[in-house]
Amino acid sequence: MALDVAVVEPLCAEGTIPDVSAKDLDVDVVRRGVCGNGAVIVRGLLDGDAVSRLRDVGRSAVEASRHPGRSM
């Protein structure tokens, strides 16, 4: 069954991204945030070390995309 995005009520005003805490995150929040607003900011979902690792992976991916075929 396909999700009818037209019937999803946004979590906040159009043009803004909802901001929720990790303890308030559930399937409905994700569905309404992504379908109604395009994204969700989740505070406290990851600790500082995890954020640093993700940032490093992201930077490596961007760098690799600038040099296709070259081993990094």
All heavy atoms as a GROMACS GRO file, in nm:
protein
  519
    1MET      N    1   0.084  -0.118   0.000
    1MET     CA    2   0.000   0.000   0.000
    1MET      C    3   0.088   0.125   0.000
    1MET      O    4   0.180   0.138   0.081
    1MET     CB    5  -0.088  -0.003   0.124
    1MET     CG    6  -0.181   0.112   0.135
    1MET     SD    7  -0.297   0.082   0.269
    1MET     CE    8  -0.278   0.232   0.358
    2ALA      N    9   0.064   0.215  -0.092
    2ALA     CA   10   0.143   0.337  -0.103
    2ALA      C   11   0.095   0.441  -0.002
    2ALA      O   12  -0.023   0.448   0.031
    2ALA     CB   13   0.131   0.394  -0.244
    3LEU      N   14   0.188   0.519   0.046
    3LEU     CA   15   0.156   0.626   0.140
    3LEU      C   16   0.107   0.747   0.061
    3LEU      O   17   0.173   0.793  -0.031
    3LEU     CB   18   0.280   0.664   0.221
    3LEU     CG   19   0.267   0.781   0.316
    3LEU    CD1   20   0.166   0.747   0.426
    3LEU    CD2   21   0.400   0.815   0.378
    4ASP      N   22  -0.009   0.798   0.095
    4ASP     CA   23  -0.062   0.917   0.030
    4ASP      C   24  -0.008   1.039   0.104
    4ASP      O   25  -0.057   1.076   0.211
    4ASP     CB   26  -0.215   0.914   0.034
    4ASP     CG   27  -0.277   1.031  -0.044
    4ASP    OD1   28  -0.202   1.117  -0.094
    4ASP    OD2   29  -0.400   1.034  -0.053
    5VAL      N   30   0.095   1.099   0.047
    5VAL     CA   31   0.163   1.212   0.111
    5VAL      C   32   0.068   1.329   0.130
    5VAL      O   33   0.080   1.407   0.224
    5VAL     CB   34   0.287   1.254   0.030
    5VAL    CG1   35   0.353   1.377   0.090
    5VAL    CG2   36   0.386   1.139   0.024
    6ALA      N   37  -0.032   1.341   0.045
    6ALA     CA   38  -0.126   1.453   0.054
    6ALA      C   39  -0.204   1.452   0.185
    6ALA      O   40  -0.250   1.556   0.230
    6ALA     CB   41  -0.221   1.450  -0.065
    7VAL      N   42  -0.220   1.336   0.249
    7VAL     CA   43  -0.298   1.330   0.372
    7VAL      C   44  -0.210   1.335   0.497
    7VAL      O   45  -0.260   1.326   0.608
    7VAL     CB   46  -0.388   1.204   0.378
    7VAL    CG1   47  -0.487   1.206   0.264
    7VAL    CG2   48  -0.306   1.077   0.378
    8VAL      N   49  -0.080   1.349   0.481
    8VAL     CA   50   0.011   1.356   0.596
    8VAL      C   51   0.016   1.499   0.647
    8VAL      O   52   0.049   1.591   0.575
    8VAL     CB   53   0.153   1.308   0.557
    8VAL    CG1   54   0.250   1.328   0.672
    8VAL    CG2   55   0.151   1.162   0.515
    9GLU      N   56  -0.016   1.515   0.774
    9GLU     CA   57  -0.013   1.648   0.836
    9GLU      C   58   0.130   1.679   0.880
    9GLU      O   59   0.192   1.602   0.954
    9GLU     CB   60  -0.105   1.651   0.957
    9GLU     CG   61  -0.110   1.785   1.024
    9GLU     CD   62  -0.202   1.784   1.146
    9GLU    OE1   63  -0.298   1.707   1.146
    9GLU    OE2   64  -0.172   1.858   1.240
   10PRO      N   65   0.189   1.791   0.835
   10PRO     CA   66   0.325   1.827   0.876
   10PRO      C   67   0.334   1.846   1.028
   10PRO      O   68   0.235   1.875   1.093
   10PRO     CB   69   0.351   1.959   0.805
   10PRO     CG   70   0.247   1.970   0.699
   10PRO     CD   71   0.130   1.888   0.744
   11LEU      N   72   0.454   1.828   1.081
   11LEU     CA   73   0.476   1.848   1.224
   11LEU      C   74   0.486   1.995   1.261
   11LEU      O   75   0.465   2.032   1.375
   11LEU     CB   76   0.604   1.778   1.268
   11LEU     CG   77   0.600   1.626   1.277
   11LEU    CD1   78   0.738   1.572   1.311
   11LEU    CD2   79   0.499   1.580   1.380
   12CYS      N   80   0.522   2.079   1.166
   12CYS     CA   81   0.538   2.222   1.193
   12CYS      C   82   0.510   2.301   1.066
   12CYS      O   83   0.478   2.243   0.962
   12CYS     CB   84   0.676   2.252   1.250
   12CYS     SG   85   0.812   2.203   1.144
   13ALA      N   86   0.524   2.430   1.073
   13ALA     CA   87   0.491   2.518   0.961
   13ALA      C   88   0.572   2.484   0.836
   13ALA      O   89   0.686   2.438   0.844
   13ALA     CB   90   0.518   2.663   1.001
   14GLU      N   91   0.508   2.507   0.722
   14GLU     CA   92   0.574   2.483   0.594
   14GLU      C   93   0.704   2.564   0.586
   14GLU      O   94   0.710   2.678   0.629
   14GLU     CB   95   0.481   2.524   0.480
   14GLU     CG   96   0.536   2.491   0.344
   14GLU     CD   97   0.438   2.524   0.232
   14GLU    OE1   98   0.316   2.522   0.256
   14GLU    OE2   99   0.487   2.552   0.123
   15GLY      N  100   0.806   2.502   0.531
   15GLY     CA  101   0.934   2.569   0.515
   15GLY      C  102   1.026   2.557   0.635
   15GLY      O  103   1.136   2.609   0.635
   16THR      N  104   0.981   2.489   0.740
   16THR     CA  105   1.066   2.466   0.857
   16THR      C  106   1.085   2.316   0.877
   16THR      O  107   1.007   2.235   0.829
   16THR     CB  108   1.005   2.526   0.985
   16THR    OG1  109   0.878   2.466   1.009
   16THR    CG2  110   0.987   2.676   0.972
   17ILE      N  111   1.191   2.279   0.947
   17ILE     CA  112   1.220   2.139   0.976
   17ILE      C  113   1.186   2.113   1.122
   17ILE      O  114   1.233   2.184   1.210
   17ILE     CB  115   1.369   2.107   0.949
   17ILE    CG1  116   1.402   2.131   0.802
   17ILE    CG2  117   1.400   1.963   0.989
   17ILE    CD1  118   1.547   2.115   0.767
   18PRO      N  119   1.103   2.010   1.147
   18PRO     CA  120   1.069   1.979   1.285
   18PRO      C  121   1.193   1.937   1.365
   18PRO      O  122   1.283   1.873   1.312
   18PRO     CB  123   0.969   1.865   1.276
   18PRO     CG  124   0.964   1.823   1.134
   18PRO     CD  125   1.039   1.921   1.052
   19ASP      N  126   1.196   1.974   1.490
   19ASP     CA  127   1.308   1.947   1.580
   19ASP      C  128   1.254   1.871   1.700
   19ASP      O  129   1.175   1.926   1.776
   19ASP     CB  130   1.368   2.082   1.621
   19ASP     CG  131   1.502   2.072   1.688
   19ASP    OD1  132   1.526   1.974   1.761
   19ASP    OD2  133   1.583   2.164   1.668
   20VAL      N  134   1.293   1.744   1.716
   20VAL     CA  135   1.242   1.661   1.825
   20VAL      C  136   1.358   1.600   1.902
   20VAL      O  137   1.470   1.589   1.851
   20VAL     CB  138   1.149   1.548   1.775
   20VAL    CG1  139   1.030   1.605   1.701
   20VAL    CG2  140   1.224   1.450   1.686
   21SER      N  141   1.333   1.557   2.024
   21SER     CA  142   1.436   1.488   2.102
   21SER      C  143   1.428   1.339   2.071
   21SER      O  144   1.323   1.288   2.029
   21SER     CB  145   1.416   1.512   2.251
   21SER     OG  146   1.298   1.450   2.294
   22ALA      N  147   1.537   1.269   2.091
   22ALA     CA  148   1.542   1.126   2.062
   22ALA      C  149   1.436   1.050   2.140
   22ALA      O  150   1.377   0.955   2.088
   22ALA     CB  151   1.682   1.072   2.095
   23LYS      N  152   1.406   1.093   2.261
   23LYS     CA  153   1.305   1.023   2.343
   23LYS      C  154   1.165   1.036   2.284
   23LYS      O  155   1.079   0.954   2.310
   23LYS     CB  156   1.309   1.071   2.488
   23LYS     CG  157   1.262   1.213   2.509
   23LYS     CD  158   1.264   1.249   2.657
   23LYS     CE  159   1.220   1.390   2.682
   23LYS     NZ  160   1.089   1.425   2.635
   24ASP      N  161   1.141   1.138   2.202
   24ASP     CA  162   1.010   1.159   2.140
   24ASP      C  163   1.000   1.101   1.999
   24ASP      O  164   0.895   1.111   1.935
   24ASP     CB  165   0.979   1.309   2.134
   24ASP     CG  166   0.965   1.371   2.271
   24ASP    OD1  167   0.918   1.300   2.363
   24ASP    OD2  168   1.004   1.487   2.288
   25LEU      N  169   1.108   1.039   1.952
   25LEU     CA  170   1.110   0.987   1.816
   25LEU      C  171   1.032   0.856   1.807
   25LEU      O  172   1.051   0.766   1.887
   25LEU     CB  173   1.256   0.962   1.773
   25LEU     CG  174   1.278   0.925   1.627
   25LEU    CD1  175   1.237   1.040   1.536
   25LEU    CD2  176   1.424   0.890   1.605
   26ASP      N  177   0.942   0.850   1.711
   26ASP     CA  178   0.871   0.725   1.681
   26ASP      C  179   0.837   0.725   1.531
   26ASP      O  180   0.869   0.819   1.459
   26ASP     CB  181   0.747   0.707   1.768
   26ASP     CG  182   0.640   0.812   1.749
   26ASP    OD1  183   0.639   0.882   1.645
   26ASP    OD2  184   0.555   0.826   1.838
   27VAL      N  185   0.775   0.618   1.485
   27VAL     CA  186   0.745   0.603   1.344
   27VAL      C  187   0.657   0.718   1.293
   27VAL      O  188   0.680   0.770   1.184
   27VAL     CB  189   0.678   0.467   1.317
   27VAL    CG1  190   0.629   0.456   1.174
   27VAL    CG2  191   0.774   0.355   1.348
   28ASP      N  192   0.558   0.757   1.370
   28ASP     CA  193   0.469   0.865   1.326
   28ASP      C  194   0.543   0.997   1.312
   28ASP      O  195   0.520   1.071   1.216
   28ASP     CB  196   0.352   0.880   1.424
   28ASP     CG  197   0.249   0.979   1.372
   28ASP    OD1  198   0.200   0.961   1.259
   28ASP    OD2  199   0.220   1.076   1.445
   29VAL      N  200   0.635   1.026   1.404
   29VAL     CA  201   0.714   1.150   1.395
   29VAL      C  202   0.799   1.149   1.269
   29VAL      O  203   0.805   1.248   1.195
   29VAL     CB  204   0.802   1.169   1.521
   29VAL    CG1  205   0.904   1.279   1.501
   29VAL    CG2  206   0.714   1.198   1.643
   30VAL      N  207   0.863   1.036   1.240
   30VAL     CA  208   0.946   1.027   1.118
   30VAL      C  209   0.858   1.044   0.995
   30VAL      O  210   0.890   1.121   0.904
   30VAL     CB  211   1.023   0.894   1.114
   30VAL    CG1  212   1.093   0.876   0.980
   30VAL    CG2  213   1.123   0.886   1.228
   31ARG      N  214   0.746   0.972   0.989
   31ARG     CA  215   0.656   0.978   0.874
   31ARG      C  216   0.605   1.120   0.851
   31ARG      O  217   0.614   1.175   0.741
   31ARG     CB  218   0.538   0.883   0.893
   31ARG     CG  219   0.438   0.884   0.778
   31ARG     CD  220   0.323   0.787   0.803
   31ARG     NE  221   0.245   0.822   0.920
   31ARG     CZ  222   0.148   0.914   0.922
   31ARG    NH1  223   0.117   0.979   0.812
   31ARG    NH2  224   0.082   0.941   1.033
   32ARG      N  225   0.553   1.182   0.956
   32ARG     CA  226   0.499   1.317   0.942
   32ARG      C  227   0.608   1.419   0.913
   32ARG      O  228   0.588   1.512   0.834
   32ARG     CB  229   0.423   1.356   1.068
   32ARG     CG  230   0.293   1.279   1.083
   32ARG     CD  231   0.221   1.309   1.213
   32ARG     NE  232   0.195   1.452   1.227
   32ARG     CZ  233   0.184   1.513   1.344
   32ARG    NH1  234   0.196   1.445   1.458
   32ARG    NH2  235   0.159   1.642   1.350
   33GLY      N  236   0.724   1.402   0.975
   33GLY     CA  237   0.834   1.496   0.952
   33GLY      C  238   0.889   1.489   0.812
   33GLY      O  239   0.905   1.591   0.744
   34VAL      N  240   0.915   1.367   0.764
   34VAL     CA  241   0.974   1.351   0.632
   34VAL      C  242   0.871   1.380   0.522
   34VAL      O  243   0.899   1.454   0.428
   34VAL     CB  244   1.036   1.210   0.616
   34VAL    CG1  245   1.079   1.186   0.472
   34VAL    CG2  246   1.154   1.194   0.711
   35CYS      N  247   0.752   1.323   0.533
   35CYS     CA  248   0.650   1.343   0.429
   35CYS      C  249   0.592   1.483   0.433
   35CYS      O  250   0.562   1.541   0.328
   35CYS     CB  251   0.540   1.240   0.443
   35CYS     SG  252   0.593   1.072   0.408
   36GLY      N  253   0.575   1.540   0.551
   36GLY     CA  254   0.512   1.671   0.562
   36GLY      C  255   0.608   1.788   0.556
   36GLY      O  256   0.571   1.897   0.514
   37ASN      N  257   0.734   1.767   0.600
   37ASN     CA  258   0.830   1.877   0.605
   37ASN      C  259   0.960   1.848   0.533
   37ASN      O  260   1.045   1.934   0.522
   37ASN     CB  261   0.863   1.913   0.751
   37ASN     CG  262   0.741   1.955   0.828
   37ASN    OD1  263   0.678   1.873   0.894
   37ASN    ND2  264   0.704   2.082   0.820
   38GLY      N  265   0.982   1.723   0.490
   38GLY     CA  266   1.102   1.689   0.414
   38GLY      C  267   1.218   1.638   0.497
   38GLY      O  268   1.313   1.582   0.444
   39ALA      N  269   1.213   1.654   0.629
   39ALA     CA  270   1.322   1.610   0.716
   39ALA      C  271   1.278   1.621   0.861
   39ALA      O  272   1.174   1.680   0.891
   39ALA     CB  273   1.446   1.695   0.694
   40VAL      N  274   1.359   1.565   0.949
   40VAL     CA  275   1.339   1.578   1.094
   40VAL      C  276   1.476   1.594   1.159
   40VAL      O  277   1.568   1.518   1.128
   40VAL     CB  278   1.270   1.452   1.155
   40VAL    CG1  279   1.253   1.468   1.305
   40VAL    CG2  280   1.138   1.424   1.089
   41ILE      N  281   1.490   1.691   1.245
   41ILE     CA  282   1.611   1.704   1.327
   41ILE      C  283   1.584   1.629   1.457
   41ILE      O  284   1.484   1.653   1.522
   41ILE     CB  285   1.643   1.851   1.357
   41ILE    CG1  286   1.672   1.928   1.228
   41ILE    CG2  287   1.759   1.863   1.457
   41ILE    CD1  288   1.680   2.079   1.246
   42VAL      N  289   1.674   1.535   1.491
   42VAL     CA  290   1.656   1.456   1.613
   42VAL      C  291   1.771   1.485   1.707
   42VAL      O  292   1.885   1.444   1.684
   42VAL     CB  293   1.650   1.304   1.582
   42VAL    CG1  294   1.622   1.227   1.710
   42VAL    CG2  295   1.544   1.275   1.477
   43ARG      N  296   1.744   1.560   1.813
   43ARG     CA  297   1.845   1.596   1.912
   43ARG      C  298   1.870   1.479   2.006
   43ARG      O  299   1.777   1.414   2.054
   43ARG     CB  300   1.798   1.716   1.995
   43ARG     CG  301   1.760   1.835   1.913
   43ARG     CD  302   1.878   1.911   1.864
   43ARG     NE  303   1.832   2.022   1.780
   43ARG     CZ  304   1.911   2.092   1.704
   43ARG    NH1  305   2.041   2.064   1.699
   43ARG    NH2  306   1.865   2.191   1.631
   44GLY      N  307   1.997   1.450   2.032
   44GLY     CA  308   2.034   1.347   2.127
   44GLY      C  309   2.030   1.204   2.073
   44GLY      O  310   2.042   1.109   2.149
   45LEU      N  311   2.015   1.188   1.941
   45LEU     CA  312   2.010   1.055   1.883
   45LEU      C  313   2.148   0.989   1.882
   45LEU      O  314   2.161   0.871   1.910
   45LEU     CB  315   1.954   1.060   1.741
   45LEU     CG  316   1.933   0.926   1.671
   45LEU    CD1  317   1.829   0.843   1.746
   45LEU    CD2  318   1.890   0.947   1.527
   46LEU      N  319   2.251   1.066   1.854
   46LEU     CA  320   2.388   1.016   1.847
   46LEU      C  321   2.476   1.090   1.946
   46LEU      O  322   2.459   1.210   1.968
   46LEU     CB  323   2.444   1.036   1.706
   46LEU     CG  324   2.365   0.971   1.592
   46LEU    CD1  325   2.422   1.016   1.458
   46LEU    CD2  326   2.368   0.820   1.604
   47ASP      N  327   2.575   1.019   1.999
   47ASP     CA  328   2.670   1.087   2.088
   47ASP      C  329   2.778   1.154   2.005
   47ASP      O  330   2.786   1.137   1.882
   47ASP     CB  331   2.729   0.989   2.191
   47ASP     CG  332   2.814   0.879   2.129
   47ASP    OD1  333   2.867   0.897   2.017
   47ASP    OD2  334   2.828   0.774   2.194
   48GLY      N  335   2.863   1.231   2.070
   48GLY     CA  336   2.966   1.308   2.001
   48GLY      C  337   3.062   1.224   1.919
   48GLY      O  338   3.101   1.263   1.808
   49ASP      N  339   3.101   1.107   1.969
   49ASP     CA  340   3.192   1.019   1.894
   49ASP      C  341   3.128   0.970   1.766
   49ASP      O  342   3.190   0.965   1.660
   49ASP     CB  343   3.236   0.900   1.979
   49ASP     CG  344   3.331   0.941   2.091
   49ASP    OD1  345   3.394   1.048   2.080
   49ASP    OD2  346   3.341   0.864   2.189
   50ALA      N  347   3.001   0.932   1.774
   50ALA     CA  348   2.930   0.883   1.655
   50ALA      C  349   2.917   0.994   1.551
   50ALA      O  350   2.934   0.971   1.431
   50ALA     CB  351   2.794   0.828   1.693
   51VAL      N  352   2.888   1.116   1.597
   51VAL     CA  353   2.877   1.229   1.506
   51VAL      C  354   3.012   1.255   1.437
   51VAL      O  355   3.018   1.277   1.316
   51VAL     CB  356   2.827   1.355   1.580
   51VAL    CG1  357   2.836   1.479   1.491
   51VAL    CG2  358   2.685   1.335   1.630
   52SER      N  359   3.120   1.249   1.512
   52SER     CA  360   3.253   1.270   1.454
   52SER      C  361   3.286   1.165   1.349
   52SER      O  362   3.339   1.197   1.242
   52SER     CB  363   3.360   1.267   1.563
   52SER     OG  364   3.345   1.379   1.647
   53ARG      N  365   3.254   1.039   1.380
   53ARG     CA  366   3.280   0.931   1.282
   53ARG      C  367   3.196   0.951   1.156
   53ARG      O  368   3.247   0.935   1.044
   53ARG     CB  369   3.253   0.795   1.344
   53ARG     CG  370   3.356   0.755   1.449
   53ARG     CD  371   3.344   0.608   1.490
   53ARG     NE  372   3.213   0.570   1.538
   53ARG     CZ  373   3.171   0.580   1.665
   53ARG    NH1  374   3.253   0.629   1.757
   53ARG    NH2  375   3.050   0.542   1.700
   54LEU      N  376   3.069   0.985   1.171
   54LEU     CA  377   2.984   1.009   1.055
   54LEU      C  378   3.034   1.127   0.972
   54LEU      O  379   3.033   1.123   0.848
   54LEU     CB  380   2.840   1.034   1.098
   54LEU     CG  381   2.761   0.911   1.138
   54LEU    CD1  382   2.628   0.951   1.199
   54LEU    CD2  383   2.738   0.819   1.018
   55ARG      N  384   3.080   1.231   1.040
   55ARG     CA  385   3.135   1.347   0.970
   55ARG      C  386   3.257   1.306   0.888
   55ARG      O  387   3.270   1.344   0.771
   55ARG     CB  388   3.172   1.457   1.069
   55ARG     CG  389   3.217   1.585   1.002
   55ARG     CD  390   3.256   1.694   1.102
   55ARG     NE  391   3.153   1.720   1.199
   55ARG     CZ  392   3.169   1.703   1.332
   55ARG    NH1  393   3.282   1.660   1.382
   55ARG    NH2  394   3.070   1.731   1.414
   56ASP      N  395   3.346   1.225   0.948
   56ASP     CA  396   3.466   1.180   0.877
   56ASP      C  397   3.430   1.094   0.756
   56ASP      O  398   3.489   1.108   0.649
   56ASP     CB  399   3.558   1.101   0.972
   56ASP     CG  400   3.621   1.189   1.078
   56ASP    OD1  401   3.619   1.313   1.063
   56ASP    OD2  402   3.670   1.133   1.179
   57VAL      N  403   3.333   1.005   0.773
   57VAL     CA  404   3.289   0.920   0.661
   57VAL      C  405   3.230   1.006   0.550
   57VAL      O  406   3.258   0.984   0.432
   57VAL     CB  407   3.187   0.813   0.710
   57VAL    CG1  408   3.119   0.745   0.593
   57VAL    CG2  409   3.256   0.712   0.798
   58GLY      N  410   3.150   1.104   0.587
   58GLY     CA  411   3.092   1.194   0.488
   58GLY      C  412   3.198   1.271   0.412
   58GLY      O  413   3.191   1.281   0.288
   59ARG      N  414   3.296   1.322   0.482
   59ARG     CA  415   3.404   1.395   0.415
   59ARG      C  416   3.483   1.304   0.322
   59ARG      O  417   3.519   1.343   0.211
   59ARG     CB  418   3.497   1.457   0.519
   59ARG     CG  419   3.436   1.576   0.587
   59ARG     CD  420   3.530   1.638   0.690
   59ARG     NE  421   3.466   1.753   0.752
   59ARG     CZ  422   3.492   1.795   0.873
   59ARG    NH1  423   3.583   1.734   0.946
   59ARG    NH2  424   3.430   1.901   0.922
   60SER      N  425   3.508   1.181   0.366
   60SER     CA  426   3.579   1.084   0.281
   60SER      C  427   3.498   1.053   0.156
   60SER      O  428   3.554   1.041   0.046
   60SER     CB  429   3.606   0.954   0.358
   60SER     OG  430   3.696   0.977   0.463
   61ALA      N  431   3.367   1.038   0.171
   61ALA     CA  432   3.282   1.009   0.055
   61ALA      C  433   3.282   1.124  -0.044
   61ALA      O  434   3.290   1.102  -0.166
   61ALA     CB  435   3.140   0.979   0.102
   62VAL      N  436   3.275   1.247   0.006
   62VAL     CA  437   3.278   1.364  -0.083
   62VAL      C  438   3.412   1.369  -0.155
   62VAL      O  439   3.418   1.390  -0.277
   62VAL     CB  440   3.252   1.494  -0.005
   62VAL    CG1  441   3.284   1.616  -0.090
   62VAL    CG2  442   3.109   1.498   0.044
   63GLU      N  443   3.520   1.348  -0.082
   63GLU     CA  444   3.653   1.350  -0.144
   63GLU      C  445   3.666   1.240  -0.250
   63GLU      O  446   3.719   1.262  -0.359
   63GLU     CB  447   3.761   1.336  -0.037
   63GLU     CG  448   3.902   1.353  -0.089
   63GLU     CD  449   3.930   1.489  -0.153
   63GLU    OE1  450   3.867   1.589  -0.114
   63GLU    OE2  451   4.016   1.495  -0.243
   64ALA      N  452   3.618   1.120  -0.218
   64ALA     CA  453   3.624   1.009  -0.314
   64ALA      C  454   3.542   1.040  -0.440
   64ALA      O  455   3.581   1.004  -0.551
   64ALA     CB  456   3.574   0.880  -0.247
   65SER      N  457   3.430   1.110  -0.424
   65SER     CA  458   3.347   1.142  -0.541
   65SER      C  459   3.416   1.243  -0.632
   65SER      O  460   3.385   1.251  -0.750
   65SER     CB  461   3.210   1.196  -0.496
   65SER     OG  462   3.222   1.327  -0.445
   66ARG      N  463   3.508   1.318  -0.577
   66ARG     CA  464   3.583   1.414  -0.658
   66ARG      C  465   3.693   1.348  -0.740
   66ARG      O  466   3.747   1.409  -0.833
   66ARG     CB  467   3.643   1.522  -0.568
   66ARG     CG  468   3.540   1.611  -0.505
   66ARG     CD  469   3.603   1.715  -0.417
   66ARG     NE  470   3.499   1.800  -0.359
   66ARG     CZ  471   3.509   1.861  -0.243
   66ARG    NH1  472   3.620   1.849  -0.171
   66ARG    NH2  473   3.411   1.934  -0.197
   67HIS      N  474   3.728   1.225  -0.701
   67HIS     CA  475   3.838   1.153  -0.768
   67HIS      C  476   3.792   1.010  -0.798
   67HIS      O  477   3.845   0.914  -0.741
   67HIS     CB  478   3.963   1.151  -0.679
   67HIS     CG  479   4.007   1.286  -0.636
   67HIS    ND1  480   4.071   1.374  -0.719
   67HIS    CD2  481   3.992   1.352  -0.517
   67HIS    CE1  482   4.096   1.486  -0.653
   67HIS    NE2  483   4.049   1.476  -0.530
   68PRO      N  484   3.695   0.992  -0.887
   68PRO     CA  485   3.644   0.857  -0.915
   68PRO      C  486   3.755   0.765  -0.967
   68PRO      O  487   3.842   0.806  -1.044
   68PRO     CB  488   3.538   0.879  -1.022
   68PRO     CG  489   3.533   1.023  -1.052
   68PRO     CD  490   3.634   1.093  -0.968
   69GLY      N  491   3.753   0.641  -0.922
   69GLY     CA  492   3.850   0.542  -0.966
   69GLY      C  493   3.979   0.542  -0.888
   69GLY      O  494   4.060   0.451  -0.902
   70ARG      N  495   4.003   0.642  -0.806
   70ARG     CA  496   4.126   0.649  -0.727
   70ARG      C  497   4.099   0.593  -0.588
   70ARG      O  498   4.000   0.625  -0.525
   70ARG     CB  499   4.172   0.794  -0.714
   70ARG     CG  500   4.309   0.806  -0.648
   70ARG     CD  501   4.357   0.948  -0.652
   70ARG     NE  502   4.315   1.013  -0.528
   70ARG     CZ  503   4.331   1.140  -0.501
   70ARG    NH1  504   4.387   1.219  -0.589
   70ARG    NH2  505   4.292   1.191  -0.386
   71SER      N  506   4.188   0.506  -0.540
   71SER     CA  507   4.177   0.454  -0.403
   71SER      C  508   4.210   0.560  -0.303
   71SER      O  509   4.307   0.631  -0.319
   71SER     CB  510   4.276   0.341  -0.378
   71SER     OG  511   4.244   0.224  -0.426
   72MET      N  512   4.132   0.565  -0.197
   72MET     CA  513   4.160   0.664  -0.092
   72MET      C  514   4.225   0.593   0.025
   72MET      O  515   4.195   0.498   0.075
   72MET     CB  516   4.034   0.734  -0.048
   72MET     CG  517   3.957   0.806  -0.156
   72MET     SD  518   4.033   0.940  -0.243
   72MET     CE  519   4.053   1.070  -0.132
   0.00000   0.00000   0.00000
